[in-house]
Amino acid sequence: MDRYPGLTLRVLGTDFPAMGPGKARLIELIDETGSISAAARAMDMSYRRAWQLVDALNQSFTEPVVLTAIGGKRGGGAAVTAFGREATRVFRQMESKASSAIAADLRKYNLRLRKSSRR
């Protein structure tokens, strides 16, 4: 089952949020594009904010999630590590499990919600 759109799973470390849907998406986009700036643009996020999230990710885990290269003649770049791919894959699995676990309850609950909030 895909993640229910209204469900937000966040994995918290002792003092910090380690992973959530936004960070997972950023990792996926960096992996696709090889670039923090391209991933940030795709998410309509500032480059600075994306860099901060990458730094937070790398500090949250026991191994690097994203490796970066400083720009030069051919420009810099970023690469998601195998560890980062696995951390993201497991996070997405947890989202799916959480959605599956509450699917029946969500169907019942949604019957109580208005179909449109616009009048």
Order of alpha helices (4+ residues) and beta strands (2+ residues): beta-beta-alpha-alpha-alpha-beta-beta-alpha
